[in-house]
Amino acid sequence: MMAQAQAYTALDRAIAADVRRGLTAHPKSLPPYLLYDAHGSELYERITELPEYYLTRVERGILRKNAADIVARASLGSPRPLGVVELGAGSATKTEIVLQAVLDRQPGCVYVPIDVSHAAIEGAESRLATELPRVRVRPLVTSHEHGIRALRGTLGPQLVLFIGSSIGNLADGEASALFRQLHGALGADTWLLVGTDLRKDPSILLPAYDDAAGVTAAFDKNLLSRINRELGGRFDLARFRHVARWSETASRVEMHLESTHAQDVIIDSLELRVHFDAGETIHTESSVKYDLPRVVTVLARGGFALETTYFDEARMFALHLARAKRD
């Protein structure tokens, strides 16, 4: 209980620091983890069911077809049972496919979901207790970095899931640094399963981040609502609009909140006044679209070697299984 309370305190401090840093920067930006409070997590689950948002459906299909092979490879040659760790676990609905494949090979499994959303983790833990009772859930409600530090000394083998195209929120150097932290915490008996969306025509990509029903816009604007609730912000959501952009040079979709008027916004707990010009944006999330050489490079710089890649038939999405390099 004490460790969990400390994690919450650290997370609260991190949120305040990240909001101050991001809104005083030029250009303005906020880290994407801030999108995932309880309401944001609910909205994201709705996004995954939208017709425009193909990523979740396609990735789930790849997992159903290949989970047994993924688990067999990660389990091979070790006398100890395979554990599963997940970064950005959310509701963990796709993760059930992997956990069932683990249970098909061994009597039980320890699953460590790491996520900043307490509501999402609590829901996943409750559902898994009913649907997969042989899975022992050990949740960590905190950031990736704090969660990885808490894993230090965990015995392998461990299969670490970073699925759902979450890697796309990070710059390549940030992703490699995260993987190096994993390698350092869990050691050489670690496997990593990474989901990546693949490059394709922007006419397919952009609607996935700006759907006709406006759910993604509500998800993006909820970040401002969260600042209002948690930090005493005075954002008027009607004076901002959601924008999705394709950057060809960076090979990524970017989500922005654009100020529709010149305005000043006060954030009481930070004692901060933030000025926005008309048309100025807050960059809230990026989703990189990869090719295979880029994935190999990011993994290698993070201390992992690609074992194999699983695609859907149309090659819209990919799951990459990599193994920690031995020093």
TORROFI-9999 format. One record per residue (C-alpha): chain; residue number from 1; x, y, z. Coordinates in steps of 0.5 Angstrom, whole numbers, padded with zeros to 4 digits. Example, Ala and Ser with C-alpha at 12.3 -4.5 7.8 and 13.67 -1.06 7.14 Angstrom:
2
c:k:xx:yy:zz
A:1:0025:-0009:0016
A:2:0027:-0002:0014
***
This chain:
327
c:k:xx:yy:zz
A:1:0000:0000:0000
A:2:0006:0005:0002
A:3:0009:0004:-0005
A:4:0003:0005:-0009
A:5:0001:0011:-0005
A:6:0008:0014:-0007
A:7:0007:0012:-0014
A:8:0001:0016:-0014
A:9:0004:0022:-0011
A:10:0010:0021:-0016
A:11:0005:0021:-0022
A:12:0001:0027:-0019
A:13:0008:0031:-0019
A:14:0010:0029:-0026
A:15:0003:0031:-0029
A:16:0004:0038:-0026
A:17:0011:0038:-0028
A:18:0009:0036:-0035
A:19:0004:0041:-0036
A:20:0008:0047:-0034
A:21:0013:0044:-0038
A:22:0009:0043:-0044
A:23:0005:0049:-0044
A:24:0011:0054:-0043
A:25:0015:0051:-0049
A:26:0015:0053:-0056
A:27:0011:0050:-0060
A:28:0007:0047:-0054
A:29:0006:0040:-0053
A:30:0003:0035:-0048
A:31:0005:0028:-0047
A:32:0000:0023:-0049
A:33:0000:0019:-0043
A:34:-0005:0025:-0040
A:35:-0010:0023:-0045
A:36:-0011:0017:-0041
A:37:-0015:0019:-0034
A:38:-0021:0015:-0033
A:39:-0026:0018:-0038
A:40:-0020:0018:-0043
A:41:-0019:0011:-0042
A:42:-0027:0010:-0043
A:43:-0027:0014:-0050
A:44:-0021:0010:-0052
A:45:-0024:0004:-0052
A:46:-0030:0007:-0056
A:47:-0025:0009:-0061
A:48:-0022:0002:-0062
A:49:-0029:0000:-0064
A:50:-0030:0005:-0069
A:51:-0030:0003:-0076
A:52:-0025:0008:-0078
A:53:-0020:0005:-0073
A:54:-0017:-0001:-0076
A:55:-0011:-0002:-0072
A:56:-0015:-0006:-0066
A:57:-0018:-0011:-0070
A:58:-0012:-0012:-0075
A:59:-0008:-0013:-0069
A:60:-0013:-0018:-0065
A:61:-0013:-0022:-0071
A:62:-0005:-0023:-0072
A:63:-0005:-0025:-0064
A:64:-0011:-0030:-0065
A:65:-0007:-0033:-0071
A:66:0000:-0033:-0068
A:67:-0001:-0033:-0060
A:68:0001:-0040:-0059
A:69:0008:-0039:-0063
A:70:0010:-0033:-0060
A:71:0009:-0036:-0053
A:72:0012:-0042:-0055
A:73:0018:-0038:-0058
A:74:0019:-0034:-0051
A:75:0018:-0040:-0047
A:76:0023:-0045:-0050
A:77:0029:-0047:-0047
A:78:0027:-0044:-0040
A:79:0026:-0049:-0034
A:80:0022:-0043:-0030
A:81:0015:-0041:-0032
A:82:0014:-0035:-0037
A:83:0011:-0029:-0034
A:84:0008:-0023:-0038
A:85:0009:-0016:-0037
A:86:0005:-0010:-0041
A:87:0007:-0003:-0042
A:88:0001:0001:-0043
A:89:-0004:-0005:-0041
A:90:-0011:-0001:-0041
A:91:-0017:-0006:-0041
A:92:-0012:-0011:-0043
A:93:-0017:-0014:-0048
A:94:-0013:-0017:-0053
A:95:-0008:-0019:-0048
A:96:-0013:-0024:-0046
A:97:-0011:-0028:-0052
A:98:-0003:-0028:-0050
A:99:-0005:-0030:-0043
A:100:-0009:-0036:-0045
A:101:-0004:-0038:-0050
A:102:0001:-0038:-0044
A:103:-0004:-0042:-0040
A:104:-0005:-0047:-0045
A:105:0003:-0049:-0044
A:106:0003:-0048:-0036
A:107:-0001:-0049:-0030
A:108:-0001:-0041:-0028
A:109:0002:-0034:-0030
A:110:0004:-0028:-0027
A:111:0001:-0022:-0031
A:112:0004:-0015:-0029
A:113:0000:-0009:-0033
A:114:0003:-0002:-0032
A:115:-0001:0004:-0034
A:116:-0003:0011:-0031
A:117:-0010:0009:-0031
A:118:-0013:0006:-0025
A:119:-0020:0005:-0027
A:120:-0017:0001:-0034
A:121:-0013:-0003:-0029
A:122:-0018:-0004:-0024
A:123:-0023:-0006:-0030
A:124:-0018:-0011:-0033
A:125:-0016:-0014:-0026
A:126:-0023:-0015:-0024
A:127:-0025:-0018:-0031
A:128:-0019:-0023:-0031
A:129:-0020:-0026:-0024
A:130:-0027:-0028:-0027
A:131:-0025:-0030:-0034
A:132:-0018:-0033:-0033
A:133:-0017:-0034:-0025
A:134:-0010:-0038:-0026
A:135:-0007:-0031:-0028
A:136:-0004:-0028:-0022
A:137:-0005:-0020:-0023
A:138:0000:-0016:-0020
A:139:-0002:-0009:-0023
A:140:0003:-0003:-0023
A:141:-0001:0004:-0023
A:142:0004:0009:-0025
A:143:0009:0011:-0031
A:144:0013:0006:-0036
A:145:0019:0009:-0033
A:146:0017:0008:-0025
A:147:0014:0001:-0027
A:148:0020:-0002:-0030
A:149:0024:0000:-0024
A:150:0019:-0003:-0020
A:151:0021:-0010:-0024
A:152:0028:-0010:-0023
A:153:0030:-0017:-0020
A:154:0024:-0020:-0023
A:155:0026:-0027:-0025
A:156:0025:-0029:-0032
A:157:0023:-0031:-0037
A:158:0019:-0025:-0038
A:159:0015:-0023:-0045
A:160:0014:-0016:-0045
A:161:0008:-0013:-0049
A:162:0008:-0006:-0052
A:163:0002:-0007:-0057
A:164:-0003:-0003:-0059
A:165:0002:0001:-0063
A:166:0004:0005:-0057
A:167:0011:0005:-0059
A:168:0008:0010:-0064
A:169:0007:0015:-0059
A:170:0015:0016:-0058
A:171:0021:0019:-0062
A:172:0025:0013:-0064
A:173:0031:0015:-0059
A:174:0025:0015:-0053
A:175:0023:0008:-0055
A:176:0030:0005:-0056
A:177:0032:0008:-0049
A:178:0025:0005:-0046
A:179:0028:-0002:-0049
A:180:0034:-0001:-0046
A:181:0031:0000:-0039
A:182:0027:-0006:-0040
A:183:0034:-0010:-0041
A:184:0037:-0007:-0035
A:185:0031:-0009:-0031
A:186:0029:-0016:-0033
A:187:0036:-0018:-0036
A:188:0038:-0023:-0042
A:189:0032:-0027:-0041
A:190:0027:-0022:-0044
A:191:0022:-0022:-0050
A:192:0019:-0016:-0053
A:193:0013:-0016:-0057
A:194:0012:-0010:-0060
A:195:0006:-0007:-0064
A:196:0007:-0002:-0070
A:197:0002:0001:-0075
A:198:0005:0001:-0082
A:199:0006:0006:-0087
A:200:0000:0007:-0092
A:201:-0004:0012:-0096
A:202:-0006:0018:-0091
A:203:-0013:0017:-0094
A:204:-0013:0011:-0089
A:205:-0009:0014:-0084
A:206:-0012:0020:-0082
A:207:-0020:0018:-0081
A:208:-0017:0013:-0076
A:209:-0015:0019:-0072
A:210:-0021:0024:-0074
A:211:-0027:0020:-0074
A:212:-0034:0022:-0077
A:213:-0037:0021:-0070
A:214:-0033:0026:-0066
A:215:-0030:0021:-0061
A:216:-0023:0022:-0062
A:217:-0024:0029:-0062
A:218:-0028:0028:-0055
A:219:-0022:0024:-0053
A:220:-0017:0029:-0055
A:221:-0021:0035:-0051
A:222:-0021:0031:-0045
A:223:-0014:0032:-0044
A:224:-0016:0040:-0043
A:225:-0022:0037:-0038
A:226:-0017:0033:-0034
A:227:-0012:0040:-0033
A:228:-0019:0043:-0031
A:229:-0021:0038:-0026
A:230:-0014:0036:-0023
A:231:-0010:0043:-0023
A:232:-0015:0048:-0023
A:233:-0015:0050:-0031
A:234:-0020:0055:-0034
A:235:-0020:0052:-0041
A:236:-0026:0053:-0045
A:237:-0026:0047:-0049
A:238:-0031:0050:-0054
A:239:-0025:0055:-0056
A:240:-0021:0049:-0058
A:241:-0022:0044:-0064
A:242:-0018:0037:-0065
A:243:-0014:0037:-0071
A:244:-0011:0031:-0074
A:245:-0005:0032:-0079
A:246:0000:0027:-0083
A:247:0007:0029:-0083
A:248:0011:0026:-0089
A:249:0018:0027:-0087
A:250:0017:0024:-0080
A:251:0012:0019:-0082
A:252:0007:0020:-0077
A:253:0000:0022:-0076
A:254:0000:0028:-0071
A:255:-0006:0030:-0066
A:256:-0007:0037:-0064
A:257:-0011:0042:-0060
A:258:-0012:0048:-0064
A:259:-0014:0055:-0061
A:260:-0020:0058:-0065
A:261:-0018:0065:-0062
A:262:-0013:0069:-0059
A:263:-0014:0068:-0051
A:264:-0010:0067:-0044
A:265:-0012:0061:-0040
A:266:-0010:0061:-0033
A:267:-0008:0054:-0029
A:268:-0009:0056:-0022
A:269:-0005:0050:-0018
A:270:0001:0052:-0022
A:271:0000:0060:-0022
A:272:0001:0060:-0029
A:273:-0002:0064:-0035
A:274:-0002:0061:-0042
A:275:-0003:0065:-0048
A:276:-0005:0062:-0054
A:277:-0005:0066:-0061
A:278:-0011:0064:-0066
A:279:-0009:0058:-0069
A:280:-0004:0056:-0065
A:281:-0004:0049:-0063
A:282:-0002:0044:-0057
A:283:0001:0038:-0060
A:284:-0002:0032:-0056
A:285:0000:0025:-0059
A:286:0004:0023:-0065
A:287:0003:0016:-0068
A:288:0009:0014:-0072
A:289:0008:0009:-0078
A:290:0014:0004:-0079
A:291:0017:0000:-0084
A:292:0021:-0006:-0082
A:293:0028:-0003:-0082
A:294:0026:0003:-0078
A:295:0023:-0002:-0073
A:296:0030:-0007:-0073
A:297:0034:0000:-0072
A:298:0030:0002:-0066
A:299:0030:-0005:-0063
A:300:0037:-0006:-0064
A:301:0039:0001:-0060
A:302:0035:-0001:-0055
A:303:0039:-0008:-0054
A:304:0034:-0013:-0057
A:305:0035:-0017:-0063
A:306:0029:-0018:-0068
A:307:0027:-0026:-0068
A:308:0021:-0025:-0073
A:309:0015:-0021:-0075
A:310:0008:-0023:-0076
A:311:0003:-0019:-0081
A:312:-0004:-0019:-0083
A:313:-0006:-0021:-0090
A:314:-0006:-0014:-0092
A:315:0000:-0012:-0089
A:316:-0003:-0006:-0085
A:317:0000:-0008:-0078
A:318:0005:-0012:-0075
A:319:0007:-0015:-0069
A:320:0015:-0016:-0068
A:321:0018:-0021:-0063
A:322:0025:-0019:-0061
A:323:0030:-0022:-0056
A:324:0034:-0019:-0051
A:325:0041:-0019:-0053
A:326:0046:-0022:-0049
A:327:0052:-0018:-0046
***
